[in-house]
Structures are given as C-alpha cells and as structure tokens.
Amino acid sequence: MDKSQAIDALHALAQETRLDVFRLLVRQGEAGMAAGEISEFLGVKQNTMSANLAVLSRAGLVRSEREGRVIRYFADFEGMRNLLAFLMEDCCGGNPDLCKPVLDEIACAC
C-alpha cells in the first residue's frame, strides 16, 4: 500500500456511517451481509448506503459478490491488513518488542 491508498482508506473510515459499516462487516466475517440488511441494521436509507459502500469499496476496505439480485458485502481483510501494515511499517525504530503490545491488542482472539 502506498501513501495515496492509505489516505483513501483513512478518508473512507473518517465518516461515522462508513466506520459503522466497516466494523459491522468485520464482525460478520466470512458471512458478510446483503446491502439491504446493512441499511436496515444501521437505519440508513439504501441510496445513502450504496454511496457509502462504494466509497469503502474504492478504498479497498470492502468487497462484494453478486448473489442473484442481491449484492453481499464483506470486510476486505487483506485491505485492512495492508492499511495496518502501512501504518506500522517502521514501528518502534526497529525494536519489535516495543510493538508487541500493539500487535497483541489488534490480534484476533477468535
């Protein structure tokens, strides 16, 4: 990930609804959610949700799959890993022991 891509991803997450969508999709994991389900769950109009999902998709934070007439969205964990790796690229001046608490905190306990 380069600086421009990181800025796009951070910009996408710097809006309340998009952050809520991303966190919801992270919780859903491999199951993902249909666009209409996301709208209903978060109480956001479908056309507004479509615009927000498009921003997250362009930023590489969500991906979608068509299932007949329904579009299912998923958190793009590879995109999230790339963003986190970019942000922590030169962490702790080459002293990995200083980064361990941060990495432990963000590691999935599932």
NORDARA-V892499 format. One line per field, one symbol per residue. ss: DSSP state (H for helix, E for strand, L for the rest). A space follows every 10 residues. Layout:
# NORDARA-V892499
ss = ???
This chain:
# NORDARA-V892499
ss = LLHHHHHHHH HHHLLHHHHH HHHHHHHHHH HLEEHHHHHH HHLLLHHHHH HHHHHHHHLL LEEEEEELLE EEEEELHHHH HHHHHHHLLL HHHHLHHHHH HHHHHHLLLL
